[in-house]
Amino acid sequence: MIKSALQIARAAYQPKLPKALKGSVKVVEGEKTQSVADQKEIEGLFPNTYGMPVIKFEETDGAVDFPAINVGVILSGGQAPGGHNVISGLFDGIKKLNADSKLYGFILGPGGLVDHNYKELTAEIIDDYRNTGGFDIIGSGRTKLEKVDQFEKGLEIIKKLGIKALVMIGGDDSNTNACVLAEYYAAKDYGVQVIGCPKTIDGDLKNSMIETSFGFDTACKVYSEVIGNIQRDCKSAQKYWHFIKLMGRSASHIALECALQTQPNVCIVSEEVEKKNMSLDDVVVYIAEIVAKRAANGDNYGTVLIPEGLIEFIPAMKNLIAELNDFLAHDDKFATLDKDAQRDYVIKNISKENAKIYASLPQGVARQLTLDRDPHGNVQVSLIETEKLLSEMVANKLEEWRAEGKYNGKFSRQHHFFGYEGRCAAPSNYDADYCYSLGYTASALIANGKTGYMSSVRNTTAPAAEWIAGGVPITMMMNMERRHGEMKPVIQKALVELDGAPFKKFAASREDWAINTQYIYPGPIQYFGPTEVCDQPTQTLLLEQGK
């Protein structure tokens, strides 16, 4: 493998661990948990893994003679910085338990388990990937594990390799799959443990026991660096409004965190739009008013941050998309029609209220709402060019105001979408430490016979030695949601809390940022230097913990 200078330098970085994981550990049980919602349904679907206690690990003086164990690992879903360190921590953890333990990686996600596509991950392989970005050590995939034949097919290779535990590294849907698989193997008494690890740059897999999902820290810092660069250019040239769409389909955590780090003129928070029952025109007017106010001060430039999933949070659009999801999930004729006929077909076959909204949309946006669905049957909102839609509508609104004598500025636009740029970046020091600890914690969960748990590392705004390692039952996070037109158990996504400290901090400052240019230019991620520069967690996490 040809190594870059960064990779060579990062190879020397030694990830930090919670003090409790550095020696032998004992399990301390907390309260038994219930799911966040739909408790009876969840308990009925997961009788063998429901209601288990939250646990944490503490140091113990007793040495444990642990037998050699074979473990499988899967990277599932979209990439996130730090995945290689989760695998490194898992590898080091099982090797410390017994040097003869083996780790097998299944290639290209859950499909590798079903198709028996795997490789043994040796020390030589692991060492090439420590502290690096990406998932390329074994690749990732989006195959959903939800059918009995998949479970049984996977069991064949699990038995052949003598695997006793499987670690699923993924987001809410991937960990839902892990939960379903854990329940199935427990019900069948197959003796296979299943452990999950919380991954997603979107930041929407978190709760009281999962402080943050790995990759969020790095991705936000990568995006904030580029936003800062744009804002520096923006202030230098003083002639462009930059509309910047950021990843985050189901929540606005990335947009909010990047706003806290860079202080743009405008940041739309989808959850607030929904709470205030704002229309698309309301959002446009909000942005246009700020553009006009800045123009009155001679500032014909600025930055607008837009969460990827904004369209789905506008109540009228949300209702339309929900009906489209159900309609297209059960309709066989739509895909057979030519492009021109599809629009009329949709209008004739959905409710009058939603048909009116659909018909009013620009053809390009309407078309994007009926493009190929994602694996869960939902609109692929990342394909909707919301940044261009909003900038065009703002431009039209400003021209209306110009004709009325309410606006006399210049409005030139630039468009950006920051997504894939942040998914495979070299992990920040925080993510390198956090991910390594998550993987090491997974090995401790395996050693203590746990299944249906998600690896949990908390207190992460403190020095790493003070982090609290343990596990939380995945069923605790489950609720029932409609997918492909059917109600299914899934992990509940965490949205931006409008009464939470991060949003309150943003809301208290945004009027000043809007009119008085207050840009911050974070610069690139720092790997070496003062702790105050290199090892800081996100503003979101600091504010949530009152730091």
Long-range contacts (C-beta under 8 A, 24 or more apart in sequence): 1-128, 3-128, 6-426, 7-132, 7-426, 9-527, 9-528, 10-130, 10-131, 10-132, 10-426, 10-432, 10-527, 11-127, 11-130, 11-131, 13-130, 13-131, 13-429, 13-432, 13-527, 15-85, 15-88, 15-89, 15-130, 15-131, 15-432, 15-433, 15-435, 15-436, 15-437, 16-433, 16-436, 16-437, 16-463, 16-464, 16-465, 17-433, 17-436, 17-437, 17-440, 17-464, 17-465, 18-57, 18-437, 18-441, 18-457, 18-464, 18-465, 18-466, 18-467, 18-468, 18-469, 19-59, 19-465, 19-466, 20-56, 20-57, 20-58, 20-59, 20-468, 20-469, 21-57, 21-93, 21-437, 21-440, 21-441, 21-444, 21-469, 22-59, 23-59, 23-60, 24-59, 24-60, 24-61, 24-62, 24-63, 24-64, 25-57, 25-58, 25-59, 25-60, 25-444, 25-447, 25-448, 26-57, 26-58, 26-59, 26-60, 26-62, 27-55, 27-56, 27-57, 27-448, 28-55, 28-56, 28-57, 28-58, 28-470, 29-53, 29-54, 29-55, 30-54, 30-55, 30-56, 33-472, 33-473, 33-475, 33-476, 34-476, 35-475, 35-476, 35-477, 35-478, 35-479, 36-207, 36-476, 36-477, 36-478, 36-479, 36-492, 37-479, 37-480, 37-492, 38-478, 38-479, 38-480, 38-489, 41-480, 41-489, 42-475, 42-478, 42-479, 42-480, 42-489, 43-475, 45-183, 45-489, 46-179, 46-183, 46-452, 46-475, 46-478, 46-489, 47-183, 47-187, 48-183, 48-186, 48-187, 48-452, 49-179, 49-182, 49-183, 49-186, 49-451, 49-452, 49-473, 49-474, 49-475, 50-473, 50-475, 51-473, 51-475, 52-452, 52-453, 52-473, 52-475, 53-473, 54-209, 54-456, 54-470, 54-471, 54-472, 54-473, 54-476, 55-448, 55-450, 55-453, 55-470, 55-471, 56-468, 56-469, 56-470, 57-441, 57-444, 57-469, 57-470, 64-97, 64-447, 66-97, 66-98, 66-447, 67-98, 68-98, 68-99, 68-100, 68-101, 68-102, 69-94, 69-97, 69-98, 69-101, 69-164, 69-165, 69-446, 70-101, 70-102, 70-103, 70-104, 70-161, 70-162, 70-163, 70-164, 71-101, 71-102, 71-103, 71-104, 71-163, 71-164, 71-165, 71-166, 71-167, 71-443, 71-446, 72-103, 72-104, 72-105, 72-106, 72-113, 72-118, 72-158, 72-161, 72-163, 72-165, 72-166, 72-167, 73-103, 73-104, 73-105, 73-106, 73-121, 73-138, 73-166, 73-167, 73-169, 74-105, 74-106, 74-109, 74-110, 74-112, 74-113, 74-166, 74-167, 74-168, 74-169, 74-170, 75-105, 75-109, 75-135, 75-137, 75-138, 75-139, 75-140, 75-169, 75-170, 76-109, 76-110, 76-140, 76-141, 76-142, 76-168, 76-169, 76-170, 76-171, 76-174, 76-177, 77-109, 77-140, 77-142, 77-170, 77-171, 77-173, 77-174, 77-199, 77-200, 78-140, 78-171, 78-200, 78-201, 78-423, 79-134, 79-135, 79-140, 79-215, 79-423, 79-424, 80-199, 80-200, 80-201, 80-213, 80-214, 80-215, 80-216, 80-218, 80-219, 80-423, 81-133, 81-201, 81-214, 81-215, 81-218, 81-219, 81-422, 81-423, 81-424, 81-425, 81-426, 81-427, 81-428, 81-431, 82-133, 82-199, 82-214, 82-215, 82-218, 82-427, 82-431, 82-432, 82-434, 82-435, 83-134, 83-135, 83-137, 83-140, 83-169, 83-199, 83-214, 83-215, 83-435, 84-129, 84-130, 84-131, 84-132, 84-133, 84-134, 84-135, 84-137, 84-435, 85-130, 85-131, 85-427, 85-431, 85-432, 85-435, 85-436, 85-439, 86-169, 86-197, 86-199, 86-214, 86-435, 86-436, 86-438, 86-439, 86-442, 87-121, 87-126, 87-129, 87-137, 87-138, 87-169, 87-439, 88-126, 88-129, 88-130, 88-436, 88-439, 89-435, 89-436, 89-437, 89-438, 89-439, 89-440, 89-441, 89-442, 89-443, 90-167, 90-439, 90-440, 90-442, 90-443, 91-121, 91-123, 91-126, 91-439, 92-436, 92-439, 92-440, 92-443, 93-439, 93-440, 93-441, 93-442, 93-443, 93-444, 94-443, 94-446, 95-123, 96-443, 97-443, 97-447, 104-161, 104-163, 105-137, 105-138, 106-138, 107-138, 107-139, 108-138, 108-139, 108-140, 108-141, 109-139, 109-140, 109-141, 109-142, 109-143, 110-141, 110-143, 110-144, 110-145, 110-150, 110-168, 110-174, 110-177, 111-141, 111-143, 112-138, 112-139, 112-141, 113-145, 113-153, 113-154, 113-157, 113-158, 113-166, 114-143, 114-145, 114-150, 114-153, 114-154, 116-153, 116-156, 116-157, 116-160, 118-157, 118-161, 131-426, 131-427, 131-432, 132-426, 132-427, 133-218, 133-424, 133-425, 133-426, 133-427, 134-424, 135-424, 142-375, 144-173, 144-177, 144-375, 145-177, 145-180, 145-181, 146-177, 146-180, 148-184, 151-181, 151-184, 151-185, 154-181, 155-185, 155-190, 155-192, 158-192, 163-192, 164-191, 164-192, 164-193, 164-446, 165-192, 165-193, 165-194, 165-195, 165-446, 165-451, 166-192, 166-193, 166-194, 166-195, 167-194, 167-195, 167-196, 167-197, 167-439, 167-442, 167-446, 168-194, 168-195, 168-196, 168-197, 169-196, 169-197, 169-199, 170-196, 170-197, 170-199, 170-200, 171-198, 171-199, 171-200, 171-202, 171-205, 171-213, 172-200, 172-204, 172-205, 172-477, 172-490, 172-491, 172-492, 172-493, 173-376, 173-490, 173-491, 174-199, 175-205, 175-454, 175-474, 175-477, 175-491, 176-474, 176-478, 176-489, 176-490, 176-491, 178-452, 178-454, 178-474, 179-452, 179-474, 179-475, 179-478, 179-489, 179-491, 180-489, 182-451, 182-452, 182-474, 183-452, 185-451, 186-451, 186-452, 192-451, 193-445, 193-446, 193-449, 193-450, 193-451, 194-451, 194-452, 195-442, 195-445, 195-446, 195-450, 195-451, 195-453, 195-454, 195-455, 195-471, 196-453, 196-454, 196-455, 196-474, 197-438, 197-439, 197-442, 197-454, 197-455, 198-438, 198-454, 198-455, 198-456, 201-247, 201-254, 201-422, 201-423, 202-247, 202-248, 202-249, 202-250, 202-251, 202-253, 202-254, 203-248, 203-251, 203-253, 203-254, 203-257, 203-494, 203-540, 204-248, 204-250, 204-251, 204-253, 204-493, 204-494, 204-495, 205-491, 205-493, 205-494, 206-494, 207-472, 207-476, 207-477, 207-494, 209-456, 209-458, 209-470, 209-472, 209-476, 210-454, 210-456, 210-472, 210-477, 211-457, 211-458, 211-459, 211-460, 211-541, 211-544, 212-434, 212-460, 212-537, 212-538, 212-540, 212-541, 214-431, 214-434, 214-435, 214-438, 215-423, 215-427, 215-431, 216-253, 216-254, 216-257, 216-538, 217-428, 217-430, 217-431, 217-434, 217-537, 217-538, 217-541, 218-422, 218-425, 218-426, 218-427, 218-428, 218-430, 218-431, 218-525, 219-247, 219-254, 219-422, 219-423, 219-425, 220-254, 220-257, 220-258, 220-261, 220-422, 220-538, 221-261, 221-428, 221-522, 221-525, 222-418, 222-421, 222-422, 222-425, 222-525, 223-254, 223-258, 223-418, 223-421, 223-422, 224-257, 224-258, 224-261, 224-262, 224-522, 225-522, 225-523, 225-524, 225-525, 226-418, 226-421, 227-258, 227-261, 227-262, 227-264, 227-303, 227-305, 227-418, 228-261, 228-262, 228-519, 228-520, 228-521, 228-522, 228-523, 229-521, 230-303, 230-416, 231-262, 231-264, 231-303, 231-519, 231-521, 232-519, 232-521, 234-301, 234-302, 234-303, 234-519, 235-301, 235-517, 235-519, 237-301, 238-299, 238-300, 238-301, 239-300, 239-301, 239-410, 239-412, 240-301, 240-412, 240-413, 240-414, 241-291, 241-300, 241-301, 241-302, 241-303, 241-304, 241-391, 241-411, 241-412, 241-413, 241-414, 242-302, 242-303, 242-304, 242-413, 242-414, 242-415, 242-416, 243-304, 243-306, 243-387, 243-388, 243-390, 243-391, 243-413, 243-414, 243-415, 243-416, 244-303, 244-304, 244-305, 244-306, 244-387, 244-416, 244-417, 244-418, 245-306, 245-307, 245-308, 245-385, 245-386, 245-387, 245-415, 245-416, 245-417, 245-418, 246-305, 246-306, 246-307, 246-308, 246-417, 246-418, 246-419, 247-308, 247-382, 247-418, 247-419, 247-422, 247-423, 248-307, 248-308, 248-309, 249-308, 249-309, 249-312, 249-381, 249-382, 250-309, 250-312, 250-493, 250-495, 251-307, 251-309, 251-493, 251-494, 251-495, 251-496, 252-307, 252-309, 252-310, 252-495, 252-496, 253-494, 253-496, 253-540, 254-307, 255-305, 255-306, 255-307, 256-496, 256-502, 256-503, 256-506, 256-540, 257-502, 257-538, 257-539, 257-540, 258-305, 259-305, 259-506, 259-510, 260-502, 260-505, 260-506, 260-539, 260-540, 260-543, 261-520, 261-522, 261-539, 262-303, 262-519, 262-520, 262-521, 262-522, 263-509, 263-513, 263-518, 263-519, 263-520, 264-302, 264-303, 264-304, 264-305, 264-513, 264-519, 265-290, 265-294, 265-302, 265-303, 265-304, 265-513, 265-514, 265-517, 266-290, 266-302, 266-303, 266-304, 266-305, 266-510, 266-514, 267-304, 267-305, 267-506, 267-510, 268-304, 268-305, 268-306, 268-307, 268-310, 269-307, 269-496, 269-498, 269-503, 269-506, 270-307, 270-309, 270-310, 270-312, 270-313, 270-496, 271-313, 271-495, 271-496, 271-497, 271-498, 272-496, 272-498, 272-503, 273-310, 273-313, 273-314, 274-313, 274-314, 274-315, 274-318, 275-498, 277-315, 278-314, 278-315, 279-314, 279-315, 279-316, 280-314, 280-316, 280-317, 280-393, 281-393, 283-310, 283-314, 283-390, 284-390, 284-393, 284-394, 284-397, 285-397, 287-390, 287-394, 288-394, 288-397, 288-398, 288-401, 290-514, 290-515, 291-394, 291-398, 291-409, 291-411, 292-398, 292-401, 292-406, 292-407, 292-409, 293-514, 293-515, 294-409, 294-514, 294-515, 295-407, 295-408, 295-409, 295-410, 295-411, 296-409, 297-515, 299-517, 300-409, 300-410, 300-411, 300-412, 302-517, 303-519, 304-387, 304-390, 304-391, 306-386, 306-387, 306-390, 308-381, 308-382, 308-386, 308-419, 309-381, 310-386, 311-381, 311-384, 311-386, 312-379, 312-381, 316-357, 317-357, 319-353, 319-354, 320-350, 320-354, 320-357, 320-358, 320-369, 321-369, 321-379, 323-350, 323-351, 323-354, 324-350, 324-354, 324-358, 324-369, 324-370, 324-379, 325-373, 325-377, 325-378, 325-379, 325-485, 326-482, 326-485, 328-370, 328-373, 328-377, 329-373, 329-377, 329-484, 329-485, 330-485, 334-370, 339-367, 342-367, 342-370, 343-367, 346-370, 362-389, 365-389, 376-483, 376-484, 377-483, 377-484, 377-485, 378-483, 382-417, 382-419, 385-415, 385-417, 387-415, 387-416, 387-417, 388-415, 391-415, 425-525, 426-525, 426-527, 428-525, 428-527, 429-527, 429-534, 429-535, 430-460, 430-535, 430-536, 430-537, 433-464, 434-460, 437-464, 437-467, 437-469, 440-469, 441-469, 441-470, 441-471, 444-469, 445-471, 460-537, 460-541, 461-537, 461-541, 461-542, 461-545, 461-547, 500-543, 500-544, 501-543, 501-544, 501-546, 502-539, 502-540, 502-543, 502-544, 505-539, 505-543
